[in-house]
Amino acid sequence: MQRLWFVTNPHSGSATRQKCEAIETVFEERGLTLVGRSGFPDDPIPEAETLDREGVDTLVLFAGDGTINAALCKLANWQGSFLILPGGTMNLLAKALHGERDPHAIIRAAHGSDRRVALPYVEAGPHRAFVGLILGPAAHWFRAREEARRHHPARVLRAIGFAWRKTFGRSGLRVTGVPDAPRGYQAVFVEPFADGIDVRGIDARDWRAIVELGWDWLTGDWVTARAVTSARVQRMGIRGTGKVLALFDGEPVRLDADQAITSGMSAPAFISTREEESA
C-alpha cells in the first residue's frame, strides 16, 4: 500500500470534508502518495485503466455501503487492493475487516501489511451485495431513510406513508428455495457467507411489527429486525412475474422476479487489519 486513490462521498453525513482532510494528513504522515481522489457521485468511480496508468496499488474507500458497492462492482476485475474505512452508518464491511478501529488506526495498521482477504457477496444477475440484499414491500422504507439523511422532514413523512401502504397493504413477497417459507414476507434479508447465503424473512403482519421494522430502517439497524424464518441456502428465487424492488447494499434496483439469487467470492483483494484469520 503505497500509491492511493481516495474515494469519498461528500453527501454522506459521516464522510465530512474535515474528516477527509484529517485522513489525507495521515496518508502524508505515513509517506503514502495520494495519486487522485473522487467525490462520488459528483465524480465517477475511476476506471481500472486510469488506476493502472497512474500506478495506483490501493483504492481507499471512506463512504457508506452504497458508494463502496458501486466501486467494488465497477472494479471487480481490477488487480489492485481495497482499503475500506468506516465512513457510513453501519460500516459492516469495515467492521468485518478491521474490527472497531477508527480510520486513522486502520491506515496505520494497514500500511506495510500484506494481508489480503476475499469477501463473499450475494449475486443476482449483474448486481452484487457485499453487506446484504433486501427484498419485499418493506424495501420501500429506503425512501424515508434517504429523505431523513437529506433533512427533509415533510418528505420523510410522505415517504413513511408510502412505505407503510406498501408494507401493510400487500400480501408479501413469496420466495422459492427456502425451506418452510410462509406464503409471503414483508421483507427478506439475504446476507452472504463463504458457504452460501443466509435468508431471513420478516413477517410484519401487525402494526406494531411494522412500526418496529420502519424504525429499524430509519436508524439503519435493520439487521436486528425480527425474523420468522432463517435458513442457509445455496440458491433462492422470487415467486411471481414482473419486477420487484431490491436493495443491494442499500441501493435500489428493479430485479426481475425470475432472477436467481446466489452467492460468490471476490478475489483476495481486501486489506484486513483484524487479528482473526478470516474477516
C-alpha positions in Angstrom: 0.0 0.0 0.0 1.9 3.0 -1.3 0.1 4.8 -4.1 -3.5 5.6 -3.3 -6.7 6.8 -4.9 -9.1 8.2 -2.3 -12.9 7.7 -2.9 -15.4 9.5 -0.6 -19.0 10.7 -0.7 -19.3 14.4 0.2 -23.1 14.0 0.5 -22.7 11.4 3.3 -23.2 12.8 6.8 -20.2 10.8 8.1 -17.6 11.4 5.5 -17.3 15.2 6.0 -14.7 17.3 4.3 -12.9 17.8 7.7 -12.7 14.1 8.3 -11.4 13.5 4.7 -8.7 16.1 5.2 -7.7 14.5 8.5 -7.4 11.1 6.7 -5.2 12.7 4.0 -3.0 14.1 6.7 -2.4 10.5 8.0 -1.5 9.5 4.4 1.1 12.2 4.3 2.4 11.3 7.8 2.9 7.6 6.7 4.7 8.7 3.5 1.9 7.4 1.2 1.3 9.0 -2.2 -2.2 10.3 -2.9 -2.4 10.0 -6.6 -6.0 11.1 -7.0 -9.4 11.5 -5.3 -13.0 11.1 -6.3 -16.1 12.6 -4.6 -18.8 10.2 -5.6 -21.4 10.6 -7.1 -20.4 14.0 -8.4 -17.1 12.4 -9.6 -17.2 9.0 -11.2 -15.5 6.0 -9.8 -12.2 5.8 -11.6 -11.7 3.3 -14.4 -9.4 0.4 -13.9 -7.3 1.6 -16.8 -6.9 5.0 -15.1 -5.7 3.4 -11.8 -3.2 1.2 -13.7 -1.9 4.1 -15.8 -1.3 6.2 -12.6 0.4 3.2 -10.9 -2.3 3.1 -8.1 -2.0 0.0 -5.9 -4.8 0.7 -3.4 -8.2 2.2 -3.6 -9.2 3.7 -0.3 -12.9 4.0 0.3 -14.3 6.3 3.0 -18.0 6.3 2.4 -21.3 4.4 3.0 -22.3 1.0 1.8 -23.8 2.2 -1.5 -20.7 4.1 -2.6 -18.5 1.1 -1.6 -20.7 -1.2 -3.5 -20.6 1.0 -6.7 -16.8 1.0 -6.5 -16.4 -2.7 -5.9 -18.8 -3.7 -8.6 -17.2 -1.4 -11.2 -13.6 -2.5 -10.3 -14.4 -6.2 -9.8 -11.7 -7.2 -12.2 -9.1 -4.7 -11.1 -5.9 -6.2 -9.8 -5.2 -3.7 -7.0 -6.2 -3.7 -3.4 -9.1 -2.1 -1.5 -8.9 -0.4 1.9 -12.4 0.1 3.4 -12.7 2.8 6.1 -15.8 3.3 8.3 -17.5 6.3 6.6 -21.2 5.3 6.7 -23.9 4.5 9.2 -23.4 0.8 9.9 -20.0 0.2 8.5 -20.4 -3.6 8.4 -17.7 -4.2 5.9 -15.2 -2.0 7.7 -16.0 -3.8 11.0 -15.6 -7.2 9.3 -12.2 -6.2 8.0 -10.9 -4.1 10.9 -13.0 -4.6 14.0 -13.8 -1.4 15.9 -10.7 0.6 14.8 -11.1 4.2 13.7 -10.0 5.3 10.2 -6.6 6.7 11.4 -5.8 3.5 13.3 -6.8 1.4 10.3 -4.5 3.3 7.9 -1.5 3.0 10.3 -2.1 -0.8 10.8 -2.7 -1.4 7.0 0.5 0.5 5.9 3.0 -2.2 5.2 0.6 -5.1 5.8 0.5 -7.7 3.1 -2.7 -9.4 4.5 -5.4 -9.6 1.8 -8.7 -11.5 2.2 -11.6 -12.4 -0.1 -15.2 -11.4 0.7 -18.4 -13.2 0.0 -21.2 -11.5 -1.9 -24.9 -12.0 -2.8 -25.3 -12.1 -6.6 -28.3 -11.6 -8.8 -27.5 -11.1 -12.5 -25.1 -8.2 -12.8 -25.8 -7.0 -9.3 -23.8 -7.8 -6.1 -24.3 -7.0 -2.4 -21.3 -7.4 -0.1 -23.3 -6.3 3.0 -26.7 -7.7 2.1 -29.7 -7.8 -0.2 -33.2 -6.6 0.9 -36.3 -7.7 -0.9 -40.1 -7.3 -0.3 -42.6 -4.5 0.2 -40.7 -3.1 3.2 -37.8 -2.3 0.9 -39.8 0.9 0.1 -38.7 2.3 3.5 -35.4 3.2 1.9 -37.1 6.4 0.5 -37.8 7.6 4.1 -34.3 6.8 5.1 -32.9 8.8 2.2 -35.1 11.8 2.9 -34.1 11.7 6.6 -30.5 11.8 5.6 -31.3 14.9 3.5 -33.0 16.5 6.5 -36.4 16.9 4.7 -39.0 16.3 7.5 -42.0 16.8 5.3 -40.7 14.4 2.6 -39.8 11.9 5.4 -43.4 11.9 6.5 -44.7 11.4 2.9 -42.2 8.6 2.3 -43.2 6.9 5.6 -46.8 7.0 4.5 -45.9 5.5 1.1 -43.8 2.8 2.7 -46.5 2.0 5.2 -49.1 1.4 2.5 -46.6 -0.7 0.5 -45.7 -2.8 3.6 -49.1 -3.2 5.1 -51.3 -3.3 2.0 -49.8 -6.3 0.3 -49.7 -10.0 0.9 -46.0 -10.0 0.9 -43.1 -11.5 -1.1 -43.1 -15.2 -1.9 -39.8 -16.9 -2.3 -38.5 -20.2 -3.5 -35.6 -22.4 -2.4 -36.1 -21.6 1.3 -37.5 -24.5 3.5 -40.7 -23.8 5.4 -41.2 -20.4 3.9 -44.6 -18.9 4.6 -46.9 -17.6 1.9 -45.4 -14.1 2.0 -42.9 -11.9 3.7 -42.9 -8.1 4.2 -39.1 -8.2 4.0 -36.4 -10.7 3.1 -32.8 -10.0 4.2 -30.1 -12.0 2.3 -26.6 -12.0 3.7 -23.6 -13.5 2.0 -21.3 -16.2 3.6 -18.5 -18.3 2.3 -20.7 -21.4 2.2 -23.9 -19.8 0.8 -26.5 -17.1 1.6 -28.3 -16.6 4.9 -32.0 -15.8 4.2 -34.1 -14.2 6.9 -37.8 -13.5 6.4 -39.6 -10.8 8.3 -43.4 -11.3 8.6 -44.7 -7.9 9.9 -48.5 -8.5 9.9 -49.5 -6.3 12.7 -49.0 -2.5 13.0 -46.6 -2.8 16.0 -44.2 -5.0 14.0 -44.4 -2.7 11.0 -43.6 0.4 13.2 -40.7 -1.6 14.6 -39.4 -2.6 11.2 -39.8 1.0 9.9 -37.8 2.3 12.9 -35.1 -0.2 12.3 -34.9 1.1 8.7 -34.7 4.8 9.7 -32.0 4.1 12.3 -30.0 1.9 10.0 -30.3 -1.1 12.3 -32.4 -3.3 10.1 -30.2 -6.4 10.8 -31.8 -6.6 14.3 -35.4 -6.8 12.9 -37.4 -9.9 13.9 -37.0 -12.9 11.7 -39.7 -15.6 11.4 -37.6 -17.7 9.1 -33.9 -18.2 8.8 -32.1 -20.6 6.6 -28.7 -21.0 4.9 -29.1 -22.0 1.3 -27.1 -22.0 -1.9 -29.8 -20.5 -4.2 -33.1 -18.8 -3.9 -35.7 -17.2 -6.1 -38.8 -15.0 -6.1 -42.1 -16.5 -6.9 -44.1 -14.4 -9.4 -43.7 -12.3 -12.5 -42.6 -8.8 -13.4 -40.0 -6.9 -11.3 -39.6 -6.4 -7.6 -37.7 -3.7 -5.6 -34.4 -4.9 -4.4 -31.8 -3.1 -2.3 -28.2 -4.1 -3.0 -26.2 -2.7 0.0 -29.0 -0.2 0.3 -29.0 0.9 -3.4 -32.4 0.4 -5.2 -32.6 -1.9 -8.2 -35.7 -3.3 -10.1 -35.0 -7.0 -10.2 -36.7 -9.5 -12.5 -38.8 -11.9 -10.4 -37.3 -14.9 -12.3 -33.7 -13.9 -11.5 -31.8 -16.5 -9.4 -30.1 -15.2 -6.3 -26.9 -17.0 -5.4 -23.5 -16.2 -3.7 -19.9 -15.7 -4.9 -16.5 -14.9 -3.5 -14.3 -12.0 -4.5 -10.6 -12.2 -5.2 -8.4 -11.8 -2.1 -8.1 -8.0 -2.6 -9.3 -6.5 0.7 -6.8 -5.3 3.2 -7.7 -6.6 6.6 -6.2 -5.5 10.0 -8.2 -7.8 12.2 -6.3 -10.3 14.3 -8.6 -13.2 13.2 -7.5 -15.3 10.3 -10.7 -14.6 8.4 -12.8 -11.4 8.1 
